[in-house]
Amino acid sequence: MKKPVLEINELRKSFGENHVLNGFSLQLFEGENLVIMGKSGSGKSVMIKCLVGLMAADSGTIKIKDFDIVSLGQNELDVLRTEIGFLFQGSALYDSMTVRENLEFPLRRNRDKIKTSQTTEALVVEALENVGLAHAIDLMPAELSGGMQRRVALARALILKPKIILYDEPTTGLDPITSKEIIQLMRHIQQTYQTSSLIITHDVDCARVISNRMILLVDGINYAEGTFEELSQSQDPKVKAFFKT
Amino acid sequence: MTYFAIRFFKEVFTTPFEWKELLRQCYQMGNRSFLLVGVTGFILGLVFTLQSRPTLLEFGAVSWMPSMVSISIVREIGPVIIALICAGRIGSGIGAELGSMKVTEQIDAMEVSGTNPFKYLVVTRILATTLMLPLLIIMGDAVALFGSAIVENLKGEVSYLLYFNKVFDALKFSDIIPATVKSFFFGFAIGLVGCYKGYHSSKGTVGVGEASNAAVVYTSMLIFVIDFIAVFLTDIFFEI
């Protein structure tokens, strides 16, 4: 049996009386695309932020490559984070830097973690070529369209060649054509680099194309789990609600 | 805010140092404030001399003008006015920039990429304001005295050489040292409050506006409090 590269057990998180996560658990296996679907405000983004230590969970364990992130010190956590790529919902490009500087930023302190003889310039160009934006290298983020920004953000997430990639709503706010391009890009990256991906979305098309397995997050727990085909044929009203078009 | 300040002192001495970003911030805050500080200082010296002149003439004490202006500007008016101007220009800028980075998840992105955003964004900015403000104040004071000298030269036919001789005769170390020391604290306050408000902003664009506004308001108050403490301590140690 494959070993999970990422494991969450009984994760709980509340904001005052608002109990967002009520014992959520998951396992992400090597080379797998796991999609988490849930309504807006269901705690998907909170869960992914707890996962990388941007938010502290109230209880539960989070293990990435056998490291319990709650028990890690800041330096150890920073080292572990370089093995995870994170695509933010709003791209989160540094708007005072050019595209080149955005991609160089993660390499500043972690250049030696990539076992390659390539120069920084070559790594940046390669990452941009992977997302089809080599020509935009000297542009500022404000000069890019929403879809281009998302692709640059994806290139930045990949620059340290991580084995795990977390996608927070990768297609939100994009038109259907650009969404398809981003989804294709995600598939291409997974096939090229053999990454394990955790994808948070409420885009059914995205889930259908990209998922190997899905978890529905309802009321802060894993409400249902299975492949896209299994869940889309479910007769449970709460599950069916996700797949209504 | 206390925890934020303690964290600054903890992180400022630990490696890796962000030299490049520190220099960039010094350039942004120092060089780009030159014009504003220069114009403010020039008009301050000009107006101060013009307004004081009739009163001094009335008492036959116009020859005291260079001494009075230099001591007032170097000890008190220059540092406080320029610090308030910088609180508006630099403090609000830091609050808005970090606030905007916070709400657009840029700070989170930095953290996730294995870079300590506190060290990269906060430590460099606080250091830059602490280092740059004394320089801006010295420059502003010099320009203010030059403005005053122009008025004295035109109205009182006092030569520039005589004016500045009188200025340097009047100024003592007990005027310059405390003023310079307190300007470091003004700079620290501008950086600290601006960074704190921006780094902890929330509620989207409204939060960014609030962070920027609060940075100016709280820094301005803090500048007066620091000034009061500085004058109190100067009185004890230098018997002004």
Interface residues (C-beta under 8 A of the other chain):
Chain A: K49 V52 L54 Q74 D78 V79 R81 T82 I84 F86 F88 Q89 G90 A92 L93 Y94 D95 S96 F105 P106 R108 R109 N110 R156 L160
Chain B: P16 E97 S100 M101 T104 E105 Q106 D108 A109 M110 E111 V112 S113 G114 T115 N116
